[in-house]
Structures are given as C-alpha cells and as structure tokens.
Amino acid sequence: FNMKYQVIARKFRPQVFGEVVGQRPIVQTLQNAISMGRTGHAYVFFGPRGVGKTTMARILAKGLNCVDGPTVTPCNVCPSCMEITAGQSLDVLEIDAASNTGVDNVRELRDSTRYAPSRDRNKIFIIDPANAMNASSTNALLKGLEEPPEHSFFFLLTPNVHELLMTVRSRSQIYHFSPLPVSELVRHGVSDELVARWSRGSIGRARSTAASDIREQREPLIRFLELAASANETTFRGMLEASNHISRSKADFSNHLEVTSILVQDLVYLKAGLPDQIVNIDIRTRMEGLANSMTLSRLAAMGDLLKFMESASKKDRKSTRLN
C-alpha cells in the first residue's frame, strides 16, 4: 500500500497545529514554547510510523520561519510556508539519514550548520530516521548540537529514542508520539473498525488503507497458519525453514512479516482469553478455530521465528546503510 499511502497522507496531512489529530500535550507544549520565545535548538520526536512526527516537524518549522512568525498560527500562504509544505525550502532541509551517509553528505551537513539561512529567519534540519545515522553523520550533528548557531534548529525523528546516542539525547528536548487508540481514529472519520485496528494507531495509514486490501493480503497467510496447525511435526519444521528462506529472498517480505505477526499476536490473545484485543475482528470465529487447533508450542515456535526474521531483517538493513 506504500504508493497509495504516500499520496493520501500528503492530501490529509495537517498544516497547522490545530489540525493535528491526537498528541495534544505535545502540540500545547510546542505552542507555548513559540509563544514564550523559548524554543529549543534540538528536538527528538519518537514513535511508530504514521503518528505525526514529520507533520509536527513541518508545522513547527513553519511556525519558526513564517513571515508572521515566530507564530503558533503559520499563515500557509507566504513563500516560506508554501515551500515547507511542498518540501522545497532551501532553509528547511529534510534529510534522509538512511541514504545520506557518504563522506560528501556528512561534509555538507557539517558545513550547512555553519551558514546563515538563505532567506528565512532560521535554518532547520529535519533528520529522519535519525537512528539510521552512521558514526560520521552523528559526529557532524553533535558539533552543531554542542554549539548551535542561533539561527539553527535540529528536529530528529526516530521510531526508537534509545537507538540515539546519549550525547544526542542529552542535548535535545524529547517528545513521545503515541499511537492513537481505535476510538480516536473512529472519531476522526475512520469508519471501518478493521481498518482502524490494522492501522496500529496511525491516522494516515488508516485513511489510506482499504479493508479489501487487508483481506486480500491476509488470506494466504491465514491459510499458511491453518496448514501449520494441522501439519505433522516434520512438515511443520519444514514450513518454518521455508519461511525463513523466503524472508531472505523476497523483496516485499517485510509486508508479509508484518501481517503474519499481527495474526500470530491475535492467536496469542485468543489463547490468553483476551478476544477484545485482537485486530482481525471480522474473522473472529475463524481465528478462534485456528487458535484452538494450534498448540502453544507451535505458536511459540512461530513467534520465535518471526522475532528472528524481524531481527535479521533489521540487521541486513543496517548493514546495507553502513556499507
């Protein structure tokens, strides 16, 4: 769903603080900081994908660079605001930390922090995902954080704050972006409860995902689990080995891994007597039947395999970035 997600996410992305769904304590704190002239030079926004980290960073950048600013209500019509919205501002640099790790990229980051803004009030660096920075990039960033020029701001976005160096965290204001509960998503127009549960707290993902797409991708994976539940021990082990092999060779396996993880998690909830916690409410009866036929040992083996494959996938991606 990636391309569709990106297009619809842009369409519905909030443009001012008042449009942000959820995260009210963060919104209020940032608004107060702007109003009182006490905005920090470095912020860490952490939380899962789709909960508003990039949106908040862009709105904060507008508030700091708007011609009417610093302001909690950026106008969205001045050149600065419009360029930030379009991702084309020369003074608000959105850096893909996962790919910009070469020597030239690091040198450019280091040099950019020294220069005054091209036109606007401040030079702002939005780095995402900040945890993907290599040692050279982090050292270049630290020099800017230790003695930040008055006109420079750093917004670091990451899914896990603990993956950032303590020296970076200690020089930043840290905000945790929480997933939205299902009730909040429904209140903001997500009419299908299955979609709301599958979005894992992301309003952008919920708005861009169709229930039919979920069911289409889910069906073969449920069939796999049903076969695993009824297979003999030798066949079951063979299925696990085949899955591990596929995970290393299929480019889009991360999507299948995520779907399978959700299904297995639902089975665990059902085994534990917590049916209200499952995501796949539309096929609850089928999931209950699968949970009853799946032994705890097999469920545990599949859970261990999923954790192993997820860990291996992360290591592979990290190795690719470092090389």
N, C-alpha and C positions, 0 to 999 in steps of 0.2 A: 504493500500500500504506500510505498515511500513517495513516489512522484505525486500521487493524489494528495497525500498528507501535506507535502510542502506547499502545493498550490492553495489548498483550502486554509492552511494555517496562516498564510500571508493575508488572505482575504479577511479572516476574522481576527487577526492579531490586534489587540488593544493598542491605541495610540496615545492615550493619556492615563494618568493614574486612576482616575475614576472609572475607567472601563475594565480594569484588571479584575478577573474573577478569582476570588479567594485571596490568600496571602495578605489579608487586611493589616495585621500588625506590621509587616514589612513595609507596606505602602505608607502607613501612617508615620513610621519612623523616618523613612526617606523624605517624606514631605516636610516633616518637622526640621530635619537637618538642612534642607534647602531654605526653608523659611527663616531659620535662625542663622544662616550663613556658616554652618558648622559641618559641611560635607567633608567626609574623609577622602584621602587621596587613593585609597585602595579598598576594594570590596571583594569579598568572596561570596558568590551565590551558589549554593549547592543543593542538589536534589535530583530526582529522576527526570528523565526526558519528558518534555511537554508540560511542565508545571509552571512555566512563566519566567524562567531565568533570563533568556535572551530578550524577551519582551520588556522585562523590568529594566534591564541594562540599557536598552534603546530609549525607553521613556526617561530614565534618569539622565542619559546623555542629552536628550532634547531639553530637559529642564535646565541643565547647566549651560547649554550653548544657544538656546533660543534667543532671538534678538530682544525679546521682552524679559529675558532672564537675568540672573537665575530665578526660576519660577516653578511653582508646582503645577502650573497650567500652561504648558508649552502651546504655542499658537498653531502649530502644524501647517502653517502657510508660508512662513519665512523660508529663505533658501536653506538655512541650517537644518530646520526641522524636516523639510521635504527631502533633503539629501540623506539625512539619517534614516528616514523611513524607507528610502529606496536602496540603502546600503551603499551610497556613493559619496559619502562625505570624506573629504581629504583630512579632516581633523578628528573624525571618529573612525578609527581603524579596527575592523573586525578581523581578527587573526585566527586562522585555523591552526591550532597548536599541533594537531596530529600530523600535518603535512609540511608545515613551515619550520623545519628543524635543521636545515642546512646552514653552512657557515655564513653564506650571504644573508639568509633570513635573520640569523642571530645578530649579525652586524647591523642590519637595517633596524631591528628592534632597538638595539642599544643606542644607535645614533638618533633614532626618531624621538627618544625620550629627552634628548638634549635640545631639540629645536623648538622654537615657539610655534604656535598654531599658524596655519597658512592664512586663515581669515577669521575664524571664530574665536570665541573667548578662551576656550580650552582645547587641549589635545587629549583625546580619550582613547584608551586601548581596551577593546573587548576581546578577551582571550578565551577561546572555547575549543575543545575541553582543556582547561588549564592543567589537569593532571597528566596530559599527554606530552607536556614539555620535556625535552631532554635536559641533561645537565648544563649544556652551554646556554640554552634558552633561559633556564631558570636563573643562572648566574647573571645573565644580562638583565633579566627582570629585577633581580634583587638590588642591583645598583640603582635602578630607578625607584625602588621602594624605600631604600635606606635614606636617600636624599632626594625626595621627589621635588621636581621643579614646581613652582606654584601653579603653573598652568596645566599640569599633567595629572590624569586620573587613570587608574587601572581597575577594570572590572574583570574578575576571574570567575569563570563559570565551570562547574565540575559536578559530576554525579556523586562524588565521594570526597568530602573535605579532608579526610585522613590520608588521602593519596598526595596531598600537597605537603611540601616541606614545612616543618615547624617555623623556620625562619620566614617563610612567606606568610603563614597563618598569623604569626605574632605581629606582623606589620599591617594587617588587614582587619576590616570590620566584616564579620562573618554572619551570613543570614541563611537559614534553612528553609527551603521551599518545600512544603509538604504536599503530597498528592491530595487532590480534592476527594471527599467522600462521595459515594454514589448519590446520596440525597442532594448534594450541592450541584452535581452535574445535571441531574434531572431538573432541578430548579432553574437551571440556566439553559434549558431547551433540548437536552439530550433525552428524547422520548423513549428510546428502546433501552430497557434495563440491561439486556445482554451486552449491548454496546457500551453502556456506562460502566459495567463491571469489567469488561475486557480492556477498557482504556487505562486501567490502573491509575486512575486519578488525574489523567491528562485531558483537559478540556479540548485542546487542539486535536488530539488523537480521536477523541470521542466524536467530534464534529466531522471528522474526515473518514470515518470507518463505517462501512455498511454491514449490517447483520448478515446479509447474504455472503459477503466476502469471508466473514469469520467462519460461517458454517462450511463453506467450500474448502477452506484451508484446514479446518479442524477434522473433517470426516475421515480422511485416510489415516490420520494419526490416532484417532479413536479406534479404527479398525486394527491398527498395529497393536494397541494396548489390549484389545479384546483377544487377539491371537496370542499375545504374550501370556495372558491369563490362563488360556486353555492349553498351551503347549507343554510338552513334557520337558524335563529338566535340560536334556541335551539340546533340544530345539530352542529353548528359552535362552540358553547361554550363547547359542549361535546367533540368535536375533540381536542380542546385546553387542556381540562382536561386530556384526554387520552394521549396526547403528553407529558404532564408534568409527568404523571405516568410512562410512558415508559422511560423517561430520567433518572429516579431514579432506574430503574431495569435492564436496558440493558447495558451490559459491554462496547459495542462498540458505545454507543450513541454519544460520542463526535465527531466521524466522521460524523454521520448524522446531528448533530447540526451544524457543520461547513458548510456542503453542503447546508443545508436549509438556513443558514444565508446569504450565497452568493446569493442564489436565491431570497430571500426577498430583499436584497440590490439592486439587479438588477431591481426588480419591483419598488422600490423607485426611482431609477434613471430614469426609463421609465416614471413614474408618474410626475417626475420633468422636463421632456423634455430633458434628457441627455442620449440619446441612445448610444453615443460613449463610455460611461463609463462602460457599462455592461460587465460582464465576459463571459456570455453564448451567444456569438455572433453567434454560429452555429444554434441556435434555436431562433433567434431574433423575428421572426414572431410569434412563439408560445408564447414567453414571452410577446410580445406586446398585444396579445389577452388576456392573463391572467391578465396583468396589467389593461386593460380596463374593465375587468369583476370584478376586486377586488376593493371594496370601500376603501377609505382612512382609515375609522375607523377600518375595518378588518385588513388592512395592518398594521396599528399602533398597534392593539391588538396582532398580531403575532410577531411584532418587540419587544414589551414589554415582551412577553412570552419568546422569545429567549434570551433576556438580563437577565431575571430572571433565566432561566435554566443554562445559562453560569455562572452566579454569584454563583448559588447554587452548580454547579459542582466544581468550584474553591474552595469554602469553604469546600466542602467534601474532596477534595484532600489535602487541607491544614490541616484539622483536622486529616486526616489519618497520615500525616507526623509528626505532633506534638505528636500524641499518640504512 
